[in-house]
């Protein structure tokens, strides 16, 4: 695939991955973890698009607490390309700010927006889908990748496709009918059975001019705040200006703030072994199970167990007679829960916050 000189990649390196507690913490969030791989999820994300986008056109946005670690992981990326978000404001402000920064360099640029904490099994297939998406973005569509669902997952949002719009580079393209937030199980089953829905990957491709135009139309307050920041971009005042303006920025996701209401949104299906590694069962799926369906890592003794995940960071974990369970040990904390409750692990984090037990966060 030919490298395009107008193509940029933006890595959203925020978020805490609270459903992966106790391994994912404030000091080391999910994208800085090495899960069954020698590289962090962040480094894997950059490596995945490296054949399409050289390091000087890779940008990342992260929080101040993690900026040094992110810089260490992205040694080839210029320091000026790593932007600090003063406070978490969800994804719409982040992608719009990064689009504005790229527009200053190249007004006609195409931008791929990626989360730093996803995995992809078929990386070559993923780049092929991205290539088609970049073509579609060049025609001023706002493009999202829809993951072909393998089960009625309730932890993902869904994208409903409308009429087909032909093919690009061998990949089907559809208009988007609607975005749906995480459904309950009966709705998720109906979505998958219909064949008209995809998992929402949160991966977007667009011209920076197109996403900024939709930001101006749909989120005019945010756009006005970006225009306050614009004169300082690339100057010594950039960080201070962003920090000052960011105090007034409203938190809103790009899905809710823009994509659900945008005029020209298309989806390209991707069947590439994608996961957002959003919970402990997703981590289990990254490896090879034993003959009893158990996923085992670290020091363990496991007897008469089935469909159980044991993850030990140092201590011996012994399990006997369990089925469909998750056990995670990290030295200072142990998580035990049924597999069908892994989406609720964030409730433990919320409870620790309420109790002020910050050393476990």
Number of C-alpha atoms within 10 A of each C-alpha: 8 8 12 14 13 16 22 26 25 25 23 22 26 24 18 19 22 24 21 25 25 22 23 19 19 17 12 16 20 29 26 23 19 14 17 12 11 10 15 18 24 26 21 21 20 24 17 18 21 16 14 21 21 19 20 14 19 23 24 29 22 25 17 14 13 18 18 13 14 21 17 12 18 20 11 12 19 14 13 10 19 21 21 20 21 18 14 16 17 16 21 21 26 26 26 22 24 22 26 23 20 25 18 14 11 16 15 16 21 28 27 27 22 22 23 26 27 19 21 18 13 14 16 14 15 19 18 18 22 24 20 20 28 25 17 22 24 17 11 18 23 25 29 27 25 25 24 21 22 11 12 19 19 18 18 21 19 26 25 21 22 16 11 14 13 10 13 16 11 10 16 16 23 19 18 24 16 15 20 16 14 16 17 12 13 10 14 21 15 13 22 19 13 10 12 15 27 25 30 23 22 19 15 24 26 28 28 28 20 20 24 21 15 21 25 17 13 16 18 13 14 22 22 13 17 22 12 13 23 17 12 15 15 13 9 9 12 15 17 13 17 22 15 12 14 21 11 11 17 15 17 17 16 19 18 15 18 19 25 16 14 17 12 14 20 25 29 27 21 23 17 18 17 19 19 18 22 19 21 21 21 14 18 24 13 18 14 11 15 11 9 12 16 21 22 20 16 14 15 16 12 17 11 10 17 19 18 25 28 23 26 20 14 12 13 13 19 12 16 11 10 16 17 16 21 24 20 22 20 16 12 8 11 15 16 14 14 14 18 11 13 20 17 13 19 17 12 16 21 13 11 15 14 10 9 11 11 11 10 14 20
